[in-house]
Amino acid sequence: MKILIAGDSYAADCSVKYTDYKGWPNLIADSFDTTNLAQAGVGQFKIFKQLKSVDVNSFDVVITSYTSPYRVHTQNHPIHFDDVLHKNCDLLANDIEYFYKKYLSNESLRSARNYFKYHFDTEYYDTIYDLLVKECDKLIGHKKHIRVSKLKYGLQNWSDIILKNKGLVNHLSKNGNIIVYDEISKVLI
């Protein structure tokens, strides 16, 4: 069985940064022929681009982790550009606010903060997000599709798993990653 994984940090290969235990995507890759395109911190546009970059029809199952509608696309993140896991990260308001206090002289960071402060429109980003999710679903077509997201398009118990099993690898503890792997494996078999 060939599996494609696309999405954000909930599905990314975190082993490039964290090696204490395996995340659920790596557990899936240990058991199945898996291609993982997910990247930490990316917005829905980059997830759409992940799916467009491959022939989805060459996979038996597609697993997606859809992200927050409030990630703002950028080519160059003002802070994470040299982080091995987050190098393609998009802008997120609370992330920008957190780092702004640490790096007051970073002009790019100040510009991003001011965008969120003065120009950010949630209705616009909700609309764009919904359109991108629909486009992702069109690319996936009738393939078996498993969504692992904490938002409105995901597994119903995803938020509970996250809340009860917080950790660094895919935002989950070792036990949380095993739970997600088991949940996905049930659907795959």
Secondary structure, DSSP 8 states (H G I E B T S, - for coil): -EEEEEESTTTS-GGGT--SS--HHHHHHHHSEEEE---TT--HHHHHHHHHTS-GGG-SEEEEE---TT-B--SS-TTGGG-TTTTT--B-HHHHHHHHHH-TT-HHHHHHHHHHHHT--HHHHHHHHHHHHHHHHHHHTTSEEEE--SSTTS-TTHHHHHHHSEEEETTE-HHHHHHHHHHHHHHH-
